[in-house]
Amino acid sequence: MDFMKAFDQTVREIKREVNLKVLKVPEIEQKVLDATDNEPWGPHGAALAEIAQATKKFSDCQMVMNVLWSRLGETGKDWRYVYKALSVIEYLISNGSERAVDDIIGRTFRIASLMSFEYVEPSGKDMGINVRKKAETIVGLLHNKERIQEARNKAAANRDKYIGLSSTGVTFKSSASSFSGGGYQGGGDRCGGSSGRRESDSYKPRDRYGEQKFDKDTYVKPRRGSTASESQANSTNESRRHG
């Protein structure tokens, strides 16, 4: 058993190296693939925080969301891909950029469709219930703007707390604290922008109507930054099972 675990780990590492070095999968895309792989653990807090941070950058946000929506298309025995993608989505509602939240809200119907997800193992154990319950929790949150705001406020407060001393003895804050509520002031996209200002953690429904909307079932890449994102489009499909 230990040998098989070691072997599986080696195979995963090889696949990851192929993705990064041969298929040229961007690092953030690979992080999302890793966070939503088919292993019976994770995604872990540190990985989730990195992914949320990435949604502040326009091009990275596109790649993050592309992988997540792709994962939701898995079925049957691959239910873990779906469940873990939903877990990342749930985290992004509280910690991600406003554009990420807008994208998620715009696809509420797609998430709701997973409330009927079915998969029963040959042993008779219903594993689909994990997906159904997670989807139900997320949909309930998305239908309540006050709860979204409360979740984001709580996450922002946690990010603003000092978490101790680094190995060098310097006091520091969470890596996510730089985008806690601080009065985002226009200019640039909610998926990152170039102004360098902090993005507010306040979810503003009116913001959803000021920019290009995402189709409910098809992720449409904005023209801005298309050169970088288009070069990665094929690699996502080729590598999404190599988390």
C-alpha positions as CSV (number, residue, x, y, z in Angstrom):
1,M,0.0,0.0,0.0
2,D,2.8,2.4,0.9
3,F,4.6,1.6,-2.3
4,M,1.4,2.3,-4.4
5,K,0.9,5.6,-2.6
6,A,4.5,6.6,-3.4
7,F,4.1,5.5,-7.0
8,D,0.9,7.5,-7.4
9,Q,2.6,10.5,-5.9
10,T,5.5,10.1,-8.4
11,V,3.1,9.9,-11.3
12,R,1.3,13.0,-10.2
13,E,4.6,14.9,-9.9
14,I,5.7,13.8,-13.4
15,K,2.3,14.9,-14.9
16,R,2.6,18.2,-13.1
17,E,6.1,18.8,-14.6
18,V,4.8,17.9,-18.1
19,N,2.1,20.4,-17.7
20,L,4.4,23.2,-16.6
21,K,7.4,22.5,-18.8
22,V,6.0,20.7,-21.9
23,L,2.5,21.9,-22.2
24,K,3.5,25.3,-20.8
25,V,0.5,25.5,-18.5
26,P,0.7,28.7,-16.5
27,E,1.6,28.3,-12.8
28,I,-1.7,29.7,-11.5
29,E,-3.7,27.4,-13.8
30,Q,-1.7,24.5,-12.5
31,K,-2.4,25.6,-8.9
32,V,-6.2,25.5,-9.6
33,L,-5.8,22.1,-11.3
34,D,-3.9,20.8,-8.2
35,A,-6.5,22.3,-5.9
36,T,-9.3,20.5,-7.7
37,D,-7.7,17.2,-8.4
38,N,-9.2,13.8,-7.8
39,E,-7.4,13.1,-4.6
40,P,-9.4,12.5,-1.4
41,W,-8.0,15.6,0.4
42,G,-7.8,19.3,-0.1
43,P,-8.0,21.9,-1.3
44,H,-5.9,23.4,1.5
45,G,-6.0,26.9,2.9
46,A,-2.7,28.1,1.5
47,A,-3.7,27.1,-2.0
48,L,-7.1,28.7,-1.7
49,A,-5.5,31.9,-0.5
50,E,-3.1,32.0,-3.5
51,I,-6.0,31.3,-5.9
52,A,-8.1,34.1,-4.4
53,Q,-5.2,36.5,-4.6
54,A,-4.7,35.6,-8.3
55,T,-8.3,36.7,-9.1
56,K,-7.2,40.2,-8.4
57,K,-5.2,40.1,-11.6
58,F,-7.2,40.3,-14.8
59,S,-5.5,37.6,-16.9
60,D,-5.0,35.2,-13.9
61,C,-8.7,35.6,-13.0
62,Q,-9.7,34.4,-16.4
63,M,-7.5,31.3,-16.1
64,V,-8.8,30.5,-12.6
65,M,-12.4,30.7,-13.5
66,N,-11.9,28.8,-16.8
67,V,-10.5,25.8,-14.9
68,L,-13.3,25.9,-12.3
69,W,-16.1,26.0,-14.8
70,S,-14.4,23.2,-16.7
71,R,-14.2,21.0,-13.6
72,L,-17.9,21.5,-13.0
73,G,-18.5,19.6,-16.2
74,E,-17.2,16.3,-14.8
75,T,-19.7,13.6,-14.0
76,G,-20.1,10.2,-12.3
77,K,-17.0,8.7,-10.7
78,D,-15.1,12.0,-11.2
79,W,-17.4,13.7,-8.6
80,R,-14.3,14.9,-6.6
81,Y,-13.4,17.3,-9.4
82,V,-16.8,18.8,-9.2
83,Y,-16.9,18.9,-5.4
84,K,-13.5,20.5,-5.0
85,A,-14.2,23.1,-7.7
86,L,-17.3,24.0,-5.8
87,S,-15.2,24.3,-2.6
88,V,-12.9,26.8,-4.4
89,I,-15.9,28.7,-5.7
90,E,-17.3,28.9,-2.2
91,Y,-14.0,30.3,-1.0
92,L,-13.8,32.9,-3.8
93,I,-17.3,34.3,-2.9
94,S,-15.8,35.4,0.4
95,N,-12.2,36.1,-0.6
96,G,-12.0,36.5,-4.4
97,S,-12.2,39.7,-6.5
98,E,-15.5,41.3,-7.3
99,R,-15.3,40.1,-10.9
100,A,-14.9,36.6,-9.7
101,V,-18.0,37.0,-7.5
102,D,-19.9,38.5,-10.5
103,D,-18.9,35.6,-12.7
104,I,-20.1,33.1,-10.0
105,I,-23.4,34.9,-9.5
106,G,-23.9,35.0,-13.3
107,R,-23.6,31.2,-13.3
108,T,-25.9,30.5,-10.3
109,F,-28.1,28.4,-12.6
110,R,-25.2,26.2,-13.6
111,I,-24.3,25.6,-9.9
112,A,-27.9,25.0,-9.1
113,S,-28.0,22.2,-11.7
114,L,-25.5,20.3,-9.6
115,M,-28.1,20.0,-6.8
116,S,-29.3,17.0,-8.8
117,F,-25.8,15.5,-9.3
118,E,-25.9,11.7,-9.0
119,Y,-23.2,9.1,-8.5
120,V,-23.5,5.9,-6.5
121,E,-20.4,3.7,-6.0
122,P,-20.6,0.0,-6.9
123,S,-20.8,-0.6,-3.2
124,G,-24.0,1.3,-3.0
125,K,-22.6,4.4,-1.3
126,D,-24.1,7.7,-2.5
127,M,-21.1,10.0,-3.2
128,G,-23.2,12.4,-5.3
129,I,-24.7,13.8,-2.0
130,N,-21.4,15.6,-1.4
131,V,-21.8,17.6,-4.6
132,R,-25.5,18.2,-4.1
133,K,-25.1,19.6,-0.6
134,K,-22.2,21.8,-1.5
135,A,-24.1,23.2,-4.5
136,E,-27.2,23.8,-2.3
137,T,-25.1,25.7,0.2
138,I,-23.5,27.9,-2.5
139,V,-26.8,28.6,-4.2
140,G,-28.4,29.6,-0.9
141,L,-25.5,32.1,-0.4
142,L,-25.7,33.5,-3.9
143,H,-29.4,34.3,-3.5
144,N,-28.7,36.5,-0.5
145,K,-26.7,39.6,-1.1
146,E,-26.6,40.4,2.6
147,R,-25.0,37.0,3.3
148,I,-22.5,37.5,0.6
149,Q,-21.5,40.9,2.1
150,E,-21.4,39.4,5.6
151,A,-19.1,36.6,4.4
152,R,-16.8,39.1,2.6
153,N,-16.6,41.4,5.6
154,K,-15.7,38.5,7.9
155,A,-13.0,37.3,5.5
156,A,-11.6,40.8,5.2
157,A,-11.5,41.1,9.0
158,N,-9.6,37.8,9.2
159,R,-7.1,38.9,6.6
160,D,-6.4,42.1,8.5
161,K,-5.3,40.3,11.6
162,Y,-1.7,39.9,12.3
163,I,-0.8,36.3,12.1
164,G,2.5,36.2,13.9
165,L,6.2,36.5,13.1
166,S,7.9,35.2,10.1
167,S,11.1,33.1,10.3
168,T,13.1,36.4,10.1
169,G,11.3,37.8,13.1
170,V,9.4,40.4,11.2
171,T,5.7,40.8,12.0
172,F,3.5,40.4,8.9
173,K,0.0,40.2,7.8
174,S,-1.8,37.6,5.7
175,S,-0.8,37.7,2.1
176,A,-4.4,38.4,1.3
177,S,-4.6,41.5,3.5
178,S,-3.5,43.8,0.7
179,F,-7.0,43.5,-0.9
180,S,-9.1,43.8,2.2
181,G,-11.8,46.4,2.3
182,G,-10.1,49.7,1.7
183,G,-12.1,51.7,-0.8
184,Y,-11.5,50.6,-4.3
185,Q,-11.6,53.7,-6.6
186,G,-12.5,52.8,-10.2
187,G,-10.0,52.6,-13.0
188,G,-9.1,49.2,-14.0
189,D,-11.0,45.9,-14.0
190,R,-12.5,44.2,-10.9
191,C,-10.5,41.2,-11.9
192,G,-7.3,43.0,-11.1
193,G,-7.0,46.3,-12.8
194,S,-3.7,48.2,-13.2
195,S,-4.3,51.1,-10.9
196,G,-2.6,49.3,-7.9
197,R,-5.3,50.4,-5.6
198,R,-6.9,48.0,-3.1
199,E,-10.1,46.5,-4.2
200,S,-13.1,46.8,-1.8
201,D,-14.5,43.7,-0.3
202,S,-18.0,45.2,-0.5
203,Y,-20.1,43.5,-3.1
204,K,-21.9,46.1,-5.1
205,P,-24.8,44.7,-7.3
206,R,-24.7,47.8,-9.5
207,D,-21.1,46.9,-10.6
208,R,-22.5,43.8,-12.3
209,Y,-24.1,46.1,-15.0
210,G,-21.1,48.2,-15.7
211,E,-19.0,45.7,-17.6
212,Q,-19.2,42.8,-20.0
213,K,-21.4,40.1,-18.5
214,F,-20.5,36.4,-18.6
215,D,-22.9,34.0,-20.2
216,K,-24.5,31.6,-17.8
217,D,-23.0,28.5,-19.3
218,T,-20.1,29.7,-21.4
219,Y,-17.1,31.6,-20.1
220,V,-16.5,34.4,-22.5
221,K,-13.0,35.8,-22.4
222,P,-12.9,39.6,-22.5
223,R,-10.9,41.1,-25.4
224,R,-8.5,42.8,-23.0
225,G,-5.5,40.6,-22.4
226,S,-6.8,38.1,-25.0
227,T,-3.3,37.3,-26.4
228,A,-2.1,35.9,-23.1
229,S,-5.3,34.0,-22.3
230,E,-5.9,32.6,-25.8
231,S,-2.4,31.0,-25.7
232,Q,-3.5,29.0,-22.7
233,A,-7.0,27.9,-23.9
234,N,-5.9,24.6,-25.4
235,S,-3.6,23.7,-22.5
236,T,-6.5,23.8,-20.0
237,N,-8.5,21.1,-21.8
238,E,-5.4,19.0,-22.3
239,S,-4.3,19.2,-18.7
240,R,-7.4,19.5,-16.6
241,R,-7.2,15.8,-15.6
242,H,-3.5,16.1,-14.6
243,G,-4.1,17.9,-11.3
